[in-house]
Amino acid sequence: MSDKIDPWLDNKEAHEAINMCLSAIVKRLEGIEKFVNEMPTPDKTYYKPSGHEDYLNTKENYDNIYERLKVLEEKVYGMQKTD
């Protein structure tokens, strides 16, 4: 028996398999890019604290929280006696 492999046919099949793999990778990558682009970032995340008229982004919220903590700490430290 002569089981000769046609190199042209074998090469064509290999290229088709590689092309199918690359097409699948491209589709996955497009899905990942879409997901990442739609993810909320800190500057796209808004929260409206009670008592505020405007929504604040993450940085503004942290600034607000730390300012309030600073005021509370000053009140607590002012109430402590240092003998």
CYANA upper distance limits for C-alpha pairs under 8 A (distance plus 0.5 A):
  5 ILE  CA     10 ASP  CA      7.70
  6 ASP  CA     10 ASP  CA      6.67
  7 PRO  CA     11 ASN  CA      6.36
  8 TRP  CA     12 LYS  CA      6.60
  9 LEU  CA     13 GLU  CA      6.77
 10 ASP  CA     14 ALA  CA      6.76
 11 ASN  CA     15 HIS  CA      6.69
 12 LYS  CA     16 GLU  CA      6.69
 13 GLU  CA     17 ALA  CA      6.71
 14 ALA  CA     18 ILE  CA      6.69
 15 HIS  CA     19 ASN  CA      6.49
 16 GLU  CA     20 MET  CA      6.66
 17 ALA  CA     21 CYS  CA      6.79
 18 ILE  CA     22 LEU  CA      6.67
 19 ASN  CA     23 SER  CA      6.60
 20 MET  CA     24 ALA  CA      6.76
 21 CYS  CA     25 ILE  CA      6.74
 22 LEU  CA     26 VAL  CA      6.63
 23 SER  CA     27 LYS  CA      6.84
 24 ALA  CA     28 ARG  CA      6.81
 25 ILE  CA     29 LEU  CA      6.55
 26 VAL  CA     30 GLU  CA      6.62
 27 LYS  CA     31 GLY  CA      6.84
 28 ARG  CA     32 ILE  CA      6.74
 29 LEU  CA     33 GLU  CA      6.59
 30 GLU  CA     34 LYS  CA      6.66
 31 GLY  CA     35 PHE  CA      6.71
 32 ILE  CA     36 VAL  CA      6.62
 33 GLU  CA     37 ASN  CA      6.57
 34 LYS  CA     38 GLU  CA      6.76
 35 PHE  CA     39 MET  CA      6.79
 40 PRO  CA     44 LYS  CA      6.12
 40 PRO  CA     45 THR  CA      6.72
 41 THR  CA     45 THR  CA      6.72
 42 PRO  CA     57 ASN  CA      7.22
 42 PRO  CA     58 THR  CA      5.88
 42 PRO  CA     59 LYS  CA      7.94
 43 ASP  CA     57 ASN  CA      6.10
 43 ASP  CA     58 THR  CA      6.90
 43 ASP  CA     59 LYS  CA      8.09
 44 LYS  CA     57 ASN  CA      7.35
 45 THR  CA     57 ASN  CA      6.09
 45 THR  CA     58 THR  CA      6.80
 46 TYR  CA     55 TYR  CA      6.27
 46 TYR  CA     56 LEU  CA      5.80
 46 TYR  CA     57 ASN  CA      5.02
 46 TYR  CA     58 THR  CA      7.13
 47 TYR  CA     55 TYR  CA      5.74
 47 TYR  CA     56 LEU  CA      5.86
 47 TYR  CA     57 ASN  CA      6.96
 47 TYR  CA     58 THR  CA      8.19
 47 TYR  CA     61 ASN  CA      8.09
 48 LYS  CA     52 HIS  CA      7.00
 48 LYS  CA     53 GLU  CA      7.99
 48 LYS  CA     54 ASP  CA      6.80
 48 LYS  CA     55 TYR  CA      4.78
 48 LYS  CA     56 LEU  CA      6.52
 49 PRO  CA     55 TYR  CA      7.87
 49 PRO  CA     56 LEU  CA      8.33
 56 LEU  CA     60 GLU  CA      5.99
 56 LEU  CA     61 ASN  CA      6.26
 57 ASN  CA     61 ASN  CA      6.60
 58 THR  CA     62 TYR  CA      6.70
 59 LYS  CA     63 ASP  CA      6.65
 60 GLU  CA     64 ASN  CA      6.62
 61 ASN  CA     65 ILE  CA      6.64
 62 TYR  CA     66 TYR  CA      6.55
 63 ASP  CA     67 GLU  CA      6.56
 64 ASN  CA     68 ARG  CA      6.74
 65 ILE  CA     69 LEU  CA      6.68
 66 TYR  CA     70 LYS  CA      6.52
 67 GLU  CA     71 VAL  CA      6.86
 68 ARG  CA     72 LEU  CA      6.78
 69 LEU  CA     73 GLU  CA      6.53
 70 LYS  CA     74 GLU  CA      6.65
 71 VAL  CA     75 LYS  CA      6.81
 72 LEU  CA     76 VAL  CA      6.70
 73 GLU  CA     77 TYR  CA      6.47
 74 GLU  CA     78 GLY  CA      6.38
 75 LYS  CA     79 MET  CA      6.79
 76 VAL  CA     80 GLN  CA      7.06
